[in-house]
Amino acid sequence: MGVNKTFRFTERHALRFSAYAYNLTNSVRFDPATLTNNSAVTNPTSIGLYSGTLTKPRVMEFALRYQF
């Protein structure tokens, strides 16, 4: 998702502000290949834990651009 806003100072000068967000909802998709399936005898607390995700965390980017 991205938004832009341009502020005009004169006919030839302007300042543009931009903001972009990747994975805006910060949704997580777990990687089924990283599911631990150890036996309950060795370590019962680590059964069914995921150690990796398929998605990246939310990233936000801001920019200013001066036009003349």
N, C-alpha and C positions, 0 to 999 in steps of 0.2 A: 504494500500500500504506500502511496506517496502523495504528498501535498506540496503545492508551490504557491508562493505569493510574491508579486512584483510590486515594488514601491517605486514610483516615478518621481524624480526630483525636478527635472526639467524635461524638455522634449528629447534630449539626447542622452541623459544620464538616468540610470535606473539601478536598483539593487534588488536582486532576486533571492529569496529565502526558500530553500527546499528541505523537506524532511521525508525520509523513507524508512519504512519498517518492514523487516523480513521476519516471517513467522510471528505475525502480530498477536495471535491468540496464545502463543507460547505452548502449542499443542505438542504432546509427547507421543511418539510411536516407538514402542520397545522392539528390539531386535530379537525375534524368536530363536535365532541361532546362539544367542548368549545366555539362554536360560540354563541355570544350574540344576542338575538332576542328580545330586549326590545321594548316597544312601543315608537313611535316617540314623544308622548306627554311628557313622563317623562324625557327622556334624548336622544335627537335626535343624539348626537355625538357618541354614543356607539353602534349604530345599525350595525351589520355585522362585529364586531371585534372579532378576535380569541384571546383567553387568554392562549393557550397551543399549544405545538408542539409534534409530534410523534417521531422526530429525536433528537439526541444529537448534540451539537456543535462540531466543529473540535477539535480533540485531537491529540497532537504530543508527541512522546515518543523517547528518545535518550538513548543509552546505550554504555558503553565501557566494553570490556572483555579482560583481560590479560590471555594468555594461556602460560603455561610453562611445 
